[in-house]
Amino acid sequence: MLLKFPKDQDDQQILKAGATHFAMLKQRNRVSKRTVFLKENTLIFVIHGYKLLHFDDTTVKVEAGSLLMLKRGFYVMSDNVPDGLQFRSLLLYFSDEQLRRFLHKSGYTEPAQATAGHHLTVPLTPLLESFRNQYTDYFAHMQQLPPEVLALKLYELFLLLTATPQKQQVLAFLQSIVRAQPADIAYIVRAHLFQPLSLAELAKLSGRSLASFKRDFQQLFQTSPKKWINEQRLAHAHTLLRTTPAQVAEIAMECGFENVPHFIHIFRQRYGITPNSIRTKNAII
């Protein structure tokens, strides 16, 4: 199952103002390797334990006492703790627009003297450690916390990061987010075709607004993204139903449909037969 952050729910461990998610305090007892989709750019304070980022050719270890900076996208992660303890981390989210306003207001318009990757680890300075401790306390006083404070604290964190010895690397990382060119739509959609992503999430991954994404997709494929994606997913599901013993629910999930009844409904609309009926028909043949 694909995990998405920020989570679309209200929780005692989530700080939000209206529809805008600002932070999450995460605690886990189990060690697990999971695929995670970050819907927003994310800053992660590792408080207890350590986090592993798994890439094709390497694994990056982020220890407690560090800040991990990640761009929006997919990651394979593990949260690790010694026996009997909890992994604990503080996640802060920020949009491209929030970052763009900070860089403009702070006068960081010239390119930084460093190269940027898809992630960056920053050792905590005493000021960053103090920021983390104060921010963590906010979760115990959510009802009294003015929403404006969350936006100001994000701005404060950007300022503290640009005051570290890693200032140029931090700026290069932040600037690479706002200066990124829109990605190739065909590549983005095909690469994530069977992930349960909304059109809005695909649009963000491509570096476009939802309206621009729909317009550019229509020009490229001569059809709407929702129709094209459903057609591709249903065709793949049809093949799996005929060639594998997997359960209908498993196939639905594998093809990007999180709602199994909805999958069955649109499958029947497309093929005039239910998924289970295809199984029965193949068994008779």
C-alpha positions in Angstrom: 0.0 0.0 0.0 1.3 3.4 -1.0 1.7 5.9 1.9 1.1 9.5 1.2 2.2 12.5 3.2 0.8 14.9 4.2 -2.1 12.6 5.3 -5.6 13.7 4.3 -7.0 13.4 7.8 -7.3 15.3 11.1 -5.1 13.9 13.9 -3.6 15.0 17.2 -0.2 14.5 15.6 -0.9 16.9 12.6 -0.7 20.7 12.5 -2.8 22.3 9.8 -4.5 25.6 9.1 -7.6 25.2 6.9 -6.6 22.9 4.0 -2.9 23.7 4.4 -0.8 21.0 6.2 2.2 22.4 8.1 3.6 19.6 10.2 3.3 16.1 11.5 4.8 14.4 14.6 5.5 10.8 13.7 6.2 7.9 16.1 6.6 4.2 15.2 7.5 1.1 17.1 8.1 -1.2 14.1 10.9 -1.1 11.6 9.6 -1.3 8.1 10.6 -0.6 4.5 7.9 1.3 2.7 7.3 3.3 -0.5 6.2 6.8 0.4 4.8 9.6 -1.8 5.5 13.1 -0.5 2.8 15.3 -1.9 4.8 18.4 -0.8 8.4 19.3 -0.3 9.3 18.0 3.2 11.8 18.8 6.0 12.3 15.9 8.5 13.9 16.3 11.9 15.0 12.8 13.0 14.6 12.9 16.8 15.0 9.2 17.9 16.4 6.4 15.9 17.6 6.8 12.3 16.0 6.8 8.8 17.3 5.0 5.8 16.6 6.3 2.2 17.0 3.5 -0.3 18.0 4.4 -3.9 18.9 2.1 -6.8 22.6 2.4 -6.2 23.0 3.4 -2.6 21.4 3.8 0.8 21.5 7.0 2.8 21.5 6.9 6.6 20.1 9.9 8.4 20.9 9.9 12.1 19.0 11.5 15.0 20.2 15.1 15.4 20.0 15.7 11.6 17.5 17.5 9.3 16.6 15.7 6.0 15.4 17.9 3.1 13.4 16.2 0.5 11.7 17.3 -2.7 8.1 16.2 -3.6 8.1 12.7 -5.0 8.5 9.0 -4.4 10.9 7.5 -1.9 11.7 4.1 -0.4 12.3 4.6 3.3 13.0 2.6 6.5 12.5 4.0 10.1 14.9 2.2 12.5 15.1 2.2 16.3 16.8 0.0 18.9 14.6 -2.7 20.5 12.0 -1.4 22.9 12.2 2.2 21.7 10.2 4.4 19.3 11.3 6.0 16.1 10.3 9.7 16.4 10.5 12.4 13.8 9.0 15.8 13.0 7.9 16.5 9.5 7.4 20.0 8.1 5.8 20.6 4.7 6.2 23.5 2.3 4.9 24.3 -1.1 6.8 25.7 -4.1 4.9 29.0 -3.6 5.8 29.3 0.1 9.4 28.8 -0.8 9.3 31.2 -3.7 8.0 33.9 -1.5 10.8 33.3 1.1 13.6 33.4 -1.5 12.2 36.6 -3.1 11.7 38.4 0.2 15.1 37.4 1.5 16.8 38.5 -1.7 18.2 35.1 -2.7 17.9 35.6 -6.4 21.5 34.8 -7.5 22.3 31.1 -8.0 24.0 29.4 -5.1 27.6 28.3 -5.4 26.8 24.6 -5.0 25.0 21.8 -6.9 21.7 20.3 -5.7 20.5 16.8 -5.5 17.1 15.3 -4.8 17.8 15.3 -1.0 20.1 17.0 1.5 21.1 16.2 5.1 21.9 19.1 7.4 23.5 18.5 10.9 21.5 20.4 13.6 23.0 23.6 14.9 22.0 24.7 18.5 19.5 27.1 16.9 17.9 24.4 14.8 17.7 22.0 17.8 16.0 24.8 19.8 13.6 25.3 16.9 12.8 21.6 16.8 12.1 21.4 20.5 9.8 24.4 20.5 7.9 23.3 17.4 7.4 19.8 18.9 5.7 21.5 22.0 3.1 23.0 19.7 1.4 19.6 19.2 0.3 19.7 22.9 -1.3 23.1 22.4 -3.0 22.9 19.0 -6.3 24.5 20.0 -4.6 27.7 21.3 -2.1 28.0 18.4 -2.9 30.9 16.0 -2.7 29.6 12.3 -0.4 32.6 11.4 2.3 31.2 13.8 2.7 28.1 11.6 3.5 30.2 8.5 5.9 32.4 10.5 7.7 29.3 11.9 8.3 27.9 8.4 9.8 31.2 7.4 12.0 31.1 10.6 13.2 27.6 9.7 14.2 28.7 6.2 16.2 31.6 7.8 17.9 29.3 10.3 18.8 26.8 7.5 20.4 29.6 5.5 22.5 30.6 8.6 24.2 27.2 8.9 27.6 26.3 7.6 25.8 24.4 4.8 24.2 27.7 3.5 25.2 27.3 -0.1 24.1 23.7 -0.3 20.8 24.6 1.3 20.2 27.5 -1.1 21.1 25.4 -4.1 18.6 22.7 -2.9 15.8 25.3 -2.3 16.5 27.2 -5.6 16.4 23.9 -7.6 12.8 23.4 -6.4 11.5 26.7 -7.6 13.6 26.8 -10.8 12.7 23.3 -12.0 11.3 23.1 -15.5 8.0 21.3 -16.1 8.6 17.6 -16.5 7.6 15.6 -19.6 4.0 14.7 -19.1 4.1 11.4 -21.0 7.0 10.2 -18.8 5.4 11.3 -15.5 2.1 9.6 -16.3 3.6 6.3 -17.6 6.1 6.1 -14.8 3.4 6.4 -12.2 0.5 4.9 -14.1 -0.3 2.2 -11.6 0.2 4.3 -8.5 -3.0 5.5 -6.8 -2.4 9.2 -7.6 -5.0 11.8 -8.2 -4.8 14.2 -11.2 -3.8 17.0 -8.9 -0.9 14.9 -7.5 0.3 14.0 -11.0 0.1 17.6 -12.0 2.3 18.6 -9.1 4.8 15.9 -10.0 5.0 17.3 -13.5 5.5 20.9 -12.2 2.2 22.2 -13.5 -1.1 23.5 -12.2 -4.0 21.1 -12.5 -5.5 23.2 -15.3 -2.2 23.3 -17.3 -1.7 19.6 -16.8 -5.1 18.8 -18.2 -4.6 21.2 -21.1 -1.1 19.9 -22.0 -2.2 16.3 -21.6 -5.2 16.8 -24.0 -2.9 18.3 -26.6 -0.5 15.4 -26.4 -2.9 12.5 -26.1 -6.0 13.9 -27.8 -8.1 12.8 -24.8 -8.6 13.7 -21.1 -6.0 12.4 -18.6 -8.7 10.6 -16.5 -10.1 8.7 -19.5 -6.7 7.7 -20.8 -5.4 6.6 -17.4 -8.5 4.5 -16.6 -8.3 2.9 -20.1 -4.6 1.9 -19.5 -5.3 0.6 -16.0 -8.4 -1.4 -17.0 -6.6 -3.0 -19.9 -3.8 -4.1 -17.6 -6.3 -5.4 -15.1 -8.1 -7.3 -17.9 -4.8 -9.0 -18.8 -4.0 -9.9 -15.1 -7.5 -11.4 -14.6 -6.9 -13.7 -17.6 -3.3 -14.6 -16.9 -2.8 -14.7 -13.1 -4.5 -16.3 -10.1 -4.5 -13.0 -8.1 -7.7 -11.9 -6.3 -9.8 -9.2 -7.8 -9.0 -6.8 -4.9 -5.3 -7.5 -5.3 -5.5 -6.7 -9.1 -7.4 -3.6 -8.4 -4.8 -2.3 -6.0 -1.9 -3.3 -8.4 -3.5 -1.3 -11.2 -3.9 1.8 -9.1 -7.6 1.4 -8.0 -7.8 1.9 -4.2 -11.7 1.6 -4.3 -12.5 -2.0 -5.3 -16.3 -1.5 -5.8 -15.5 1.5 -8.1 -13.0 -0.7 -10.0 -15.6 -3.4 -10.5 -18.2 -0.8 -11.7 -16.0 0.8 -14.3 -14.6 -2.5 -15.4 -18.1 -3.7 -16.2 -18.9 -0.5 -18.0 -15.8 -1.0 -20.2 -16.0 -4.7 -20.9 -19.6 -5.5 -20.3 -18.7 -8.2 -17.8 -17.5 -8.3 -14.1 -13.9 -9.2 -13.2 -15.1 -12.4 -11.5 -17.1 -13.4 -14.5 -13.9 -13.3 -16.6 -12.4 -15.7 -14.2 -15.4 -18.0 -14.5 -15.4 -17.8 -18.2 -11.6 -18.6 -18.4 -12.1 -21.6 -16.0 -14.8 -23.0 -18.3 -12.6 -22.6 -21.4 
